[in-house]
Amino acid sequence: MVGIIQRTAQAIDDMWQSVWHESSRGEKVVIAIVLLVTGLAIPVIPIVWIARIIAT
């Protein structure tokens, strides 16, 4: 069970790295605005933080 959770957390972390760190400043702004407008920033950001903690 722990392995599944860690692999899932690693996958979320890898996805976040590819989306956020490989994006230009303009793309980051668009992503942030979309998350805020749709209300997804509230659940997405804590999930990513928790996944990064578990992945490391």
C-alpha positions as CSV (number, residue, x, y, z in Angstrom):
1,M,0.0,0.0,0.0
2,V,2.8,2.4,0.9
3,G,4.4,1.7,-2.5
4,I,1.2,2.6,-4.4
5,I,0.9,5.9,-2.4
6,Q,4.6,6.8,-3.0
7,R,4.4,6.0,-6.8
8,T,1.2,8.0,-7.1
9,A,2.8,10.9,-5.2
10,Q,5.9,10.6,-7.5
11,A,3.7,10.7,-10.6
12,I,1.9,13.8,-9.3
13,D,5.2,15.5,-8.5
14,D,6.6,14.6,-12.0
15,M,3.5,16.0,-13.7
16,W,3.7,19.2,-11.6
17,Q,7.4,19.6,-12.5
18,S,6.8,19.1,-16.2
19,V,3.9,21.5,-16.2
20,W,5.2,24.2,-13.9
21,H,9.0,24.3,-14.2
22,E,9.2,23.8,-18.0
23,S,6.7,26.6,-18.7
24,S,7.4,30.2,-19.6
25,R,6.3,33.0,-17.4
26,G,3.3,33.7,-19.6
27,E,2.2,30.1,-19.5
28,K,2.5,30.1,-15.7
29,V,0.3,33.1,-15.5
30,V,-2.4,31.5,-17.7
31,I,-2.2,28.3,-15.6
32,A,-2.6,30.2,-12.4
33,I,-5.5,32.2,-13.8
34,V,-7.3,29.1,-15.0
35,L,-6.8,27.4,-11.6
36,L,-8.1,30.5,-9.8
37,V,-11.1,31.1,-12.1
38,T,-12.2,27.4,-12.0
39,G,-11.7,27.2,-8.2
40,L,-9.2,24.3,-8.7
41,A,-6.4,26.2,-6.9
42,I,-7.9,25.3,-3.6
43,P,-7.7,21.5,-3.9
44,V,-4.8,21.3,-6.4
45,I,-2.1,23.2,-4.5
46,P,-2.3,21.3,-1.2
47,I,-2.5,18.0,-3.1
48,V,0.7,18.9,-5.0
49,W,2.5,19.9,-1.7
50,I,1.5,16.7,0.0
51,A,2.6,14.7,-3.0
52,R,6.0,16.4,-3.1
53,I,6.5,15.6,0.6
54,I,5.5,12.0,0.1
55,A,7.6,11.6,-3.0
56,T,10.8,12.8,-1.3
